[in-house]
Amino acid sequence: MKKILVLGDKGMLGHMVKDFLSSKNDCFVLTTTSRWPNEDFKKIVKTFSYQNCEYIINCIGAIPQKVKSFNVNSELPIWLDDNIGQNSTCRIVHPGTDCEGDKDEYGLSKKRAADFLIKNGVCTKIIKTSVVGPELYSKNSLLEWFLNVDQEVIDGYSQFFWNGITTLQWSLICYDLIKNWNQFETLTIPASECISKFDLLMLVKNIFKKKIKIKKNATIKANKCLIGNLKVPPIEQQLFDLKKYIEDKDKNRESI
């Protein structure tokens, strides 16, 4: 039984990781309500790492849709590796992002963490990609915004390219990583096929049966596609799997 601490278990990525790993018979998942950078948070994390907690999945992060300060994106991953890796056998999984090349404060904060972990990290491995998935308490992310938007017509960016994965797929990779730690490099980049945000929204529309018209918009141009080193299913299949996962979870909740 692997004892795993999931940090940020109420966020878009963290709640999926917690839910998915908790469904595995060989995982015992722990969480904490304490918040970084409080001293009690640091004490709790250190205590867990000293008491046979084998893995910490760090899903805490600040994103532009919610906050203006992004210090946690670099400070926490570095603190975890410095303070946990140096003093225990606990291993850490860190989510990287396709925005590390951006020159804004968010991108720079994520890049600082990634650069440190790749060069000086002791016990951290990175899963670098962009993710799409459901949220628990907000509608800021792409999927929740799209499924809840109350408009007949929205724009879809036909010249903004992306090759991320679903939060469910990220959780699957994370589970494989903690089971086969030594088989993974420090940096893992799972990447689906490169598609436009317009095409991504069209897939979500059809799979989740959202009645809305999506109009092509070519005014914003960007290429966020990463060169991957881990093969994953096509994003269409990932979205089908995500929808089924959500539906199965809802059915199980109703039957209790």
N, C-alpha and C positions, 0 to 999 in steps of 0.2 A: 504494500500500500504506500503510494507516494503522497507525502504531505506537502501541499502547495498553498502558498499565500498569494492571493490575487489582490493587488492594489488597484483601487479605482473601479470597484465592482459595480458601481451604479452608472458608469458611463457607457457609451455606445459599444466600444470594444470590450471593456471589462465585464459588463454584465453577460455578454455572450460567452466569453471565456469561462467565467465562473459557472454558468449554467451548463455548458458543454462538458467541462471537466468533471463537474459534480455528477454527471450521468454515467461516468466511467467507474466500474467497480474497483479499479486499482488506483483511484485518486481520492484523497481526502482534502477538501478545499476549505481554506480558512480565509477570512476577510477581517478588516478593521474599519471602524467608523472614525478613527482618529485621522486628522488631516496634516499633511505636510505644510510647513516645516515645524510644527509643534514638537516640543521635546518629548511629549508622551508618544507621538507617532514614532519617533526615532527609537525610543525605548522598547516599544511594542515590536517593531520590526527586528531589532537586535535580539530580543528575547525569543521570538519565533525562530530566528536563524540558528540560535544556540540550542534550541530544543527540538532537534531532528527535523526541522522544516527543510526539505530538500530543494525546493524551488520557489522563487519569487517571480511572479509575472507582473511586471510593472505596466499597468494600463492607465496610470495617472498622467494627464497631459492637459495643457492649455491650448485652445484652438481660437482662431480669429473670430469665429462666429459668437463667442461667448465672453472673452476677456481681452484686455489690452496689454497685460503683463504676461510674459512667457518664460520667466526665470525658472519655473519648475521643470520645464522641458529639458534644461541642461543640468540644473543643480541636483535634482533628485537622482537621475541615472548615475551621475558621477559619485554622489554620496553613497548610493547603494553599493556600487562596485568597490569603492574605497573602504567602506566600513563593514560590509558584509563579506565580501570576497577575501579580504585580508585576514579575517578572523574566524571564519567558519568554512564548512564544506558546502554551504548553500550556493546554488546556482541561480542566475538571474536571466530572464528573457525580457528584452527591450523592443518595443515597436518603433522601427524607423519609418520614414515617410518619403514620398516622392517630392516633397517640397524643400528638401535639404539644399537644393541648388538655388533657391530663391534668395533674394537679397533683403527681404523684409525681416522684421524682428522675429516672426514665427519661424521662418525658414532657417535663420541664423541660430536660433536657440536649439533647434533640432540637430543642426549640423555640428554645433559645439559638442553635444552629447555623443553623436556618432563618431566624430573624429577622435575624441578621447577614448571611447570604448574600443575602437578598432586598434588604436596605437598602444594604449596603456591598460586596457581592461584585463582583469584577472579572472573573472567568473561570469561575464555577461556575453550572451549571444543575441544577435539582432535579427529580427524578421522585418525587412524593409519593404514596404509597399504602401499603397493607398487602400483604404477600406470603405466599404459601403454596407450599411446594415441598419436594423431597427434600433430605436432608442427607448428608454424607459420613461423619461420625464420631460423630454423636450422634443422639438421638431425642427432643430437647426440643421441637421445633416441632410444630405441629398435625398435619401430614401424616405425618411419621415416627412420631410417638407413636401416631396412630390405626392406621396400617398394622401396627404391631408390638405393640399392646396385647394382652395375654393375658387377656382377660375376655370372658364371654359377653354381658354387658350393660354399656353405658356411658350416661352422661347426655349429652344434646345440648341446648344452651341455646336455647330457642325465642323468648326475648325479648332476645337479644343479637344485634344486627344489624351487618352487615359488608358492604363492597362492594370488597374488594381484588382482586388479580390473582395469577396464578401467577408464579413466578420465571422461567419460560420467557417469558411475556408481557412481563415487565419487561425481559428481555434483548433481545427484539425491539424494544421501544420505545427502549432504549438504543442499539441499532444504528442505528435510524432517526434518532435524535437526532445521533449523531456524523457521519452522512452528510449531514444537513440542518440543521446547527447554527443557522444564522441564521433558519431558519423556526420555531424554537421559542422560546417565552417563557422567562424565568428559572425560572418555576414551571409544571411540567406535572403535572396530576392525572388519571391514568387511573383510571377507575372503572367496574366492572361493575355489574350490577343489585344492589340492596340485598336481601340475604337473611339469614336467621337462621343462627347457627352450627349449629343442628339440621339445617336444610336443606342447609347446606354439607357436613356429615358424611354425610348421606344420599346426596348426589351422589358423594362420594368412595367411599362404600361400594359403590354400584352400578357406578361406572366401574372401580374397581380390584378389584371382586369380593371384597370383604372380608366374611367370614361373622361377623356380629356384630349384636346387637340394640341399637338406639339409642332410648333412652327420653327423651321430652320433659321438660325441666326449666325451669320458668319463674321460678326464684328469683333468678337474676342478670339484671338488666335494664340494657341499655346500647345506645346507637346510635352506632356508629363510622363510619357511612356518610359519605363525603366528597362534596362537589359537584364533579364532574369537569369537565375542559375538554378531554379527549381520549377519543374513543369507542374502546372495545375490544370484542372478541367476548364473548358471554355466558360466565359463569364455567363453565358446563357444557362448552362447547366448548373453553375453555382447559384444563380438566382432561383432556378426551379427547386434546387435542394434547400435553399433558404426558406422559400415559401412553404415547402412541405414540413420543414422543421418547425416553423412557427405554428402551422396548422395542427401538427401532432401535439405540440406542447399545449395549445389551447384545448384540444380534445381531452388530454390527460388532466388538465386543470378542472374541466367541467365534470369529469367522472369521479373526482374526489368528493 
